[in-house]
Amino acid sequence: MLIRKSVLALASLMLASGTANAQESGKGALQSYSFVELQGGAQVTLTDAKKSELITPVGSFSIGHYFTPCIGARLHVNGWQAKSGYDAINSYYKWNYVTTNADLLFNLTNMVCGKSQSHFLNVILVGGIGLTTAWSNDEANTLARANTNLNMPLVWDDTRLSHNIRAGLRLETDVTKPLGVSLEVAANSLDDRFNSKMNNNDDWMITAQLGLSFRFGHKYKKAAPVVIPRPVEPEPVVEPEPEPVVEPAPEPVVEHAPKPVVVAEKKAPETLREEVFYKICSSSDNANAQYKRVAEYLQRNPDAKVKVTGYADKGTGNSQTNMKYSRQRAQNFKDKLVKEYNVDASRIIVDAKGDSVQPFSENDKNRCVIAIGPAE
């Protein structure tokens, strides 16, 4: 029940942190940062005994650095107390240990959804190797001397060293905040002698910890401003003066009543602008009214063409991913007009700007397609 309440509290903190962070803008894409973290929780050493009797406390301290939004490393020290025993005689024993590990961190959220600072929850894969030091094994030695029939040929009474190979998974709040909360579960493989019982295989330890981290040294990549070239005005053309024309003598004019002159009214060309907005990491929409208006415009103007341009917002993903999404959005817009509204494909021009052009000041509005008619 205590673990369940702790997990629910962590999830609430992560959600609150993510909601606040989604409102941040103008910093650009996060490149790197450093961190320190304190963790606390419980561990269990796997053996043939009742697991509820083997749960002991564990604490950790780590310092690390993310070199990119996807890859980082840390020096991680954890330990406190481990426990093993025998259910058959209702006897258990404890000892102390400390593990020092060098771990690699892989941010799966940034790898899949883009290197943005707006992900409210990050899923991180942990893997590393290190050295475990164990001591204070007096209870195991006392139990082995009192029960010579027990399977304890590996019992030790001095300080023991063992390898430690770790693999685990972290859930961590958004890394743009100075303070963050995490939940980490890891499996650790140690030498068979670690728990004083022999099974001809490595001993395994499972840890689950809640953590509080402090992030510092954030570096952001500022996006280059979009420079729109000014149009070059053409130089004035000096036309030669016309030669004088000798007018012939006018013929006698027979005056008649003037006929009324009908001046045809010049009609201004009809224009079109339709905007369709998209959700994050999406190229699909539900904008049937906009498609219908574009199709009707082309029917009313048989000589006109329409230019469909896709955009992506700077606050999400990277330039390569954003160019892909903007191109997909524009192409999907054209395909739907052709297939569902029987529009001639040659009358639709497709373009994509990625995040190089931001037509709107509000970041999320720039995940869009804009249809302009007539096309230039």
N, C-alpha and C positions, 0 to 999 in steps of 0.2 A: 504493500500500500504506500509506503514511504517513497519507493522508487517511482511508482506511478505518479504520485503528486509532484515529485521533482521534475519528471519529464514534462508534465502538463505545464508547470510553471516556466520551464525553459522554453517551451513552444510559444507561450504567451509573450515572453520577453523578446524572442526572435521576431514574432509577428509585429510587435510594437516598434521594434528597431527598424524593421524593413519598411513599414509604412512611413515612418518619419524620413528615412533616407531616400525614398522614392521621390520626395519633394525637392531634393537637392539638384541643382543644375549649374551649368556654367563652369565646372571645374575641368572638363575634358575627360578623356579616358585614363583610368588608373593604370600606372605602369609598374610600380614596386612600392614596398613598404616593409618595415621591420616590426617585431612584436616581442613581448614577454607575456608569459601566461602562468597562472597558478591553477591547479586542478585538485579535486578531491573526490573520492568515491569508494568503491569496494572492489575486491578481487577474490577470485576463487581458483585454487590449484586443483586441476582435475585429477581424480584418483578414484579407486573403488571404495568410496565412503559417501555418506549422506551429504549432498551438496549444501544443504541449509546449515550444516555444522561447520563448513569450511570457509564461510564468508568472513573476510577480514578487511580492515581499512587500508586505503592506499592514498598517498598524496604525490603530487608531481610539480615540478618547476621546469619551464623550458624557455629558450630564447631562440629566435629564428628570423628568417628574412625570406620574402617572396621576391625572386628575381624578375619574374614576369607575372601577369595576372593568373597564369595557370600553374606555375612550377615554383616551389619553395623548398627550404630545408630548415631543420631545427636541431638543436642539441637538447635532449630531453632526459631528465633525471627523475625517476620515480621509485617508490618503495615504501616500506613500513614493516608489514608483518604478513607472513604466510602461514598456512595451517594444513595439516594432513592428519590421518588417523585410521582407526579400524572400528567399524560399526559393531562387529561381532563381540568385541569386549568393551564397547562403549568408551574407548580411550582415544584422545586426540592430543596432538602436540603442536606447538608453535615455534617459529624462529623468525629472525629478522633478515631483511635483504634490502639492497639498493641496486637499481639497474640504471646504467648510463647508455643511451642510445643515440646514434646519428640517424635521423629519419628524413626521408624525402616526402614532400606533400604535393599532391596533384589535385588541383581544383577542377572537378568534373563539371561543375555548373558553368564555369567560364569556358571550358573546352567545348561544351555542347551549345550553349545559348549566347556566346559572344562575350568579349572582355569588357563588360560594362560594370559601373559602380552601383547599378540600381537593382541587382539581384538581392532580395531581402534574405535569402537563405542559400548558403553555399554547401555543397556536398563535396567532401575532400577525402581522397584515398591516401592512407598513410602506410609507408613501408620502410623498414630500417633494420639495422644490425647494431649490436652493442655487447656489453659485458655486465654480468650480474655478480655481485658479491653478497654472500650469505654468511650469517654468524648466529651465535646464541642458540645452538641446537641441543641444549641440555635436556629438554623434555623428551626428545626422540631417543637419546642415549639411555635415559632412565627407563623408558618403555621397552627398549630392546633388551636391556639386561634383565628386566623382570619377566619378559615373555620371549624365551629363546626360540619358540616355535614360529614366531612371526617372520614374514618375508621382509627382512630389513638388513640384507647383506651390504647395502651401500650406506649405512648410517655413518655419519661423520661427526667429529667433535671439535674441529678447528674451523677456521675461516675457509669457505669454498668459493671458487671462481667458476663461472659457467658462461657459455655463449648465450646470447638472447637475440632471436630473430622475430621481428614484429610485423604484423599486418593488421590494419584496422580501418575504421571509417569514422569520419567526423561530420557533425552537422554544426554549422557556424553562422552566426549573424553577419550582416554585411560588413565587409572589411574597410569601408570608408570611415566608419565611426572610430573615435579614439578608444572606446570601451566596447568589448564584444563578449558574447556568451557562447559556450560550445557544449556539445555532448559528444564524447568520444568513447567508442568501444573497440578494444584491441585484443588480439590473440598473440601470446608470446610463447615461443618454443625454447625450452631450456634443457640442460644436460639431465640424463636419467637420475643422477645422484642428488638432484636438487631437493626432492622430498623424502630422501632416505629410503625409498621403496623401489624395488627393481621390477621393471616390466619390459626391459630390452628395447625401449623406445624413449624418445625425448619426453620430458615432462611438459605439460601445457598449463599456462596460466591465462585466465580471462579477466580483463579489467574493464570497468565501466566508470567514467568520471565526468563530472560537470566542471567546466572551467570558466575563468574570468580572465580576459586578455586585455592588454593595453597596446594599441597600435601607434606607431610613430614613423616619421620620416617618409610620409606619403609623397610620391612623385606622380604628377599628372602630365599627360601629353595634350598640349593645347592644339586645337584644330586651326589650320591656316585659314585666314579670312578669305572669303570669296571676292575676287576682284573682277568687276564687270567693266570691260573696256569701253571707253567713251567713243561714240561714233565720230569718225573723221569727216568734217564738213568739206565738201568738194570746193575747189577753187572756182571763183566766178569765171565764166566763159565770156570773153570779149568778142562779140560778133562784129564783122566788118559792116560799115555803113552801106546801105543799099545805094546802087547807082540811081540817079534821077530817071524817072520814067516819064516819057512824053505822052501825055494822054491824048487820044484821038478826039477830034471834034465830036461833041455829043450829038446823037441823032435826035430829031424832034420827038419829044415824049408825048404820047397821047395819054392824058390823065384818065384814069378809071377809079372807080370807088375802091379803096384798099380792102383787100381780103383780110379777114381776121387771122392772126398768126397764133397757131396752137403750139405752145411750148410744152414739150413732154417733161413731166416732173421726174427728176432723177431720184431714184429710190436708193437710200443708203443701204450698203450690204448688211445683211443680218449677221450678227455675231453670236458666239456660244462660249460659255465657260461652265463646266461641270466639275465638281470636286467629290472624290470618294476617299474616305479615311479607313485605315486598317488597324487591327490590333497588332501587338508586338509579335515578331517572328511569324507573321501570317501574310499570305498572298491571296486569301479568299475574302469575298465581301458579300453583302446583301443589300445592294444599291440598285434595285430594279427600276426605280423612278428615274435615276440618272441615265441608265442605259436607254430607257424609252425616249427620254428627251433628246439624246444624241442621235438615235435612229430617226426620229421625226425631223430633226434639223436637216439631216442628210437627204431625207425625202423632199423637203421643201426647197432645198438648194442643190439641185442635181449637179452643178459644176463645182461645188465646194468640197474640200477635204478637211479632215479633222486630225489634229496632232494630239496624241496621247502620251503624256510624260509621267514616269514613275519616280517617286522620291522615297528616301528613308531618313529617319531622325538620327542626329549625331549622338544623342545620349545613350544609344543602344548599339551593341555590336561593334564591328570594325569596318573600315572602308570597303574591304573586299566582300564581307558578308552583306553589307548594306547595298552595294551595287547589285549583288545577286537578287536580293529581295525586290529592289525597285524595278529591275528588268522583268522579273516574274509578274509583278503587279500590273505593269503596263501591257505585257503580252497577254495575260489572262483577260484584261479588259477588252483588248481587241478581239481575242478568240470568242468571247461571249457575244459581242456585237455581231460577229460573222455567223456563228452557229445558231444563236437563239433569235436574232433580229434580222437575219438575211441581209446584212450590210455587205457591200462589195469590199473585199479586203484591200483592194488597191486604193481605196479612198480613206484609209486609216494609216497614219504615219506614227510609228512607235519610237519613243526615246526614253532613256533612263539616266538620271543624275546621281543615283546613290545618295550619299550624305554630303556631296560637294556643294549642293545648292539647298538652302533652307527657305522655302517660300513663306513660311509662317514664323512668327516670333515664339509661339508656344511649341515646345519641343515635340510633344506627342502628336500634334497635327501634321508634322512633316512625314509621317507614315501615310502617304497618300498617292493618288493618281489624279492629275488634272487634265481634262480634255478641253482643247481650245479650237474654235472654228471661226473663220476659215483658217486652215493651216498656212503658216508663212512659207 
